[in-house]
Amino acid sequence: MKNIPLLLLAVTFLMTSCKKDEVKKKEGVDPLASGVYKGEFYRGGPLIDAISSHVTIVVTDNKFEGSSDVSNYPSICSGTFSVSGSKINFSNACAFTANFDWTLILGGEYDLEVNGNEVIMIHRYDDGNFDRYRLSKQ
């Protein structure tokens, strides 16, 4: 009977010490480790006739550079990023021309999900639209 309060305390500690919304770091590896990531970009939403494109993003430490097989869809270019919990924030360092939709530039905050070699990043807009990158580490 004396062990029940101790057991309850241990269970409570274990449940409160883990944050569900944080990206899991396996064996001390960064959630977006250096390497080459290839996959698909997709813009979706209630009023969008969406198309997808194939993208490549190269990550080195907290820097990125990348490209798409469709011009400016999206426009990845290069810059830096930081990860905090289940969010990733991109800061693009490139100068862009005014002849395309600048919301297609990789920049700002994205929800981040990492499952093994698969990475999913989603940027949500107030109007219900979203940008999704589904990538695999090569």
C-alpha positions as CSV (number, residue, x, y, z in Angstrom):
1,M,0.0,0.0,0.0
2,K,2.9,2.3,0.7
3,N,4.1,1.9,-2.9
4,I,0.9,3.3,-4.5
5,P,1.7,7.0,-3.8
6,L,5.2,6.5,-5.1
7,L,3.9,4.7,-8.2
8,L,1.4,7.5,-8.9
9,L,4.1,10.1,-8.5
10,A,6.4,8.3,-10.9
11,V,3.6,7.9,-13.5
12,T,2.7,11.6,-13.1
13,F,6.3,12.6,-13.6
14,L,6.7,10.5,-16.8
15,M,3.5,11.9,-18.3
16,T,4.4,15.6,-17.7
17,S,8.0,15.3,-18.7
18,C,7.3,14.5,-22.3
19,K,5.9,17.1,-24.7
20,K,3.7,15.6,-27.4
21,D,4.2,18.5,-29.8
22,E,8.0,18.4,-29.9
23,V,9.8,16.8,-32.9
24,K,11.5,13.6,-31.7
25,K,15.3,13.6,-31.6
26,K,16.5,10.1,-32.0
27,E,19.9,9.3,-30.5
28,G,20.8,13.0,-30.3
29,V,20.3,13.6,-34.1
30,D,18.9,17.0,-35.2
31,P,15.4,16.8,-36.5
32,L,16.5,18.1,-39.9
33,A,20.0,16.7,-40.1
34,S,22.4,17.7,-42.8
35,G,21.9,15.9,-46.1
36,V,19.9,15.9,-49.4
37,Y,16.1,15.8,-49.2
38,K,14.0,15.1,-52.3
39,G,10.3,15.0,-52.6
40,E,7.1,16.8,-53.5
41,F,5.8,20.3,-53.0
42,Y,2.0,20.7,-53.0
43,R,-0.2,23.8,-52.5
44,G,-3.7,22.9,-51.5
45,G,-6.9,24.5,-50.1
46,P,-10.6,25.0,-50.7
47,L,-10.3,27.2,-53.8
48,I,-7.1,26.0,-55.4
49,D,-6.6,23.9,-58.5
50,A,-3.4,22.4,-57.1
51,I,-0.4,21.1,-58.9
52,S,2.6,19.5,-57.4
53,S,6.3,19.8,-58.2
54,H,9.4,17.8,-57.4
55,V,11.8,19.5,-55.1
56,T,15.3,19.0,-53.8
57,I,16.6,20.7,-50.6
58,V,20.2,20.4,-49.5
59,V,20.7,21.0,-45.7
60,T,24.0,21.8,-44.2
61,D,23.9,22.6,-40.5
62,N,21.2,25.3,-40.2
63,K,21.6,26.4,-43.9
64,F,19.5,25.3,-46.9
65,E,19.5,25.6,-50.7
66,G,17.2,24.0,-53.1
67,S,15.3,23.9,-56.4
68,S,12.1,22.7,-58.0
69,D,11.4,21.1,-61.4
70,V,8.7,23.8,-62.0
71,S,10.0,27.4,-62.2
72,N,9.1,29.3,-59.0
73,Y,6.7,26.6,-57.8
74,P,8.0,26.8,-55.2
75,S,10.9,29.2,-55.1
76,I,13.4,27.7,-52.7
77,C,16.7,29.3,-53.4
78,S,18.9,29.5,-50.1
79,G,19.0,30.8,-46.6
80,T,19.0,29.6,-43.0
81,F,16.5,27.9,-40.7
82,S,15.9,27.1,-37.1
83,V,13.9,24.4,-35.4
84,S,11.9,24.9,-32.1
85,G,9.7,22.1,-30.9
86,S,7.5,21.0,-33.8
87,K,8.1,24.2,-35.8
88,I,10.7,25.1,-38.4
89,N,11.3,28.7,-39.4
90,F,13.0,29.6,-42.7
91,S,14.7,32.8,-43.6
92,N,15.4,33.1,-47.3
93,A,18.5,35.1,-48.3
94,C,17.8,35.5,-52.0
95,A,16.6,38.5,-54.0
96,F,13.5,37.7,-56.1
97,T,11.9,39.3,-59.1
98,A,8.3,40.5,-59.0
99,N,7.0,38.2,-61.7
100,F,5.5,35.4,-59.5
101,D,3.5,34.8,-56.3
102,W,5.9,35.6,-53.5
103,T,4.0,33.3,-51.1
104,L,5.7,30.5,-53.0
105,I,9.1,31.5,-51.6
106,L,10.3,29.1,-48.9
107,G,10.2,31.3,-45.9
108,G,8.4,31.7,-42.6
109,E,7.1,29.2,-40.1
110,Y,6.1,25.6,-41.0
111,D,4.8,22.7,-38.9
112,L,7.5,20.1,-38.9
113,E,7.0,16.3,-38.6
114,V,10.0,13.9,-38.9
115,N,9.5,10.1,-39.1
116,G,12.8,8.4,-39.8
117,N,14.0,9.6,-43.2
118,E,10.6,11.2,-44.0
119,V,10.1,14.9,-43.4
120,I,6.8,16.8,-43.7
121,M,6.6,20.6,-43.5
122,I,3.3,22.4,-43.7
123,H,2.7,26.2,-43.8
124,R,-0.9,27.1,-43.2
125,Y,-2.6,30.3,-44.4
126,D,-5.5,32.1,-42.7
127,D,-7.8,31.4,-45.7
128,G,-7.5,27.6,-45.3
129,N,-4.8,27.1,-48.0
130,F,-1.6,25.4,-47.2
131,D,1.8,24.5,-48.6
132,R,3.2,21.0,-48.0
133,Y,6.7,19.7,-48.5
134,R,6.9,15.9,-48.3
135,L,10.6,14.9,-48.4
136,S,12.8,11.9,-48.0
137,K,16.4,12.1,-46.9
138,Q,18.6,10.5,-49.5
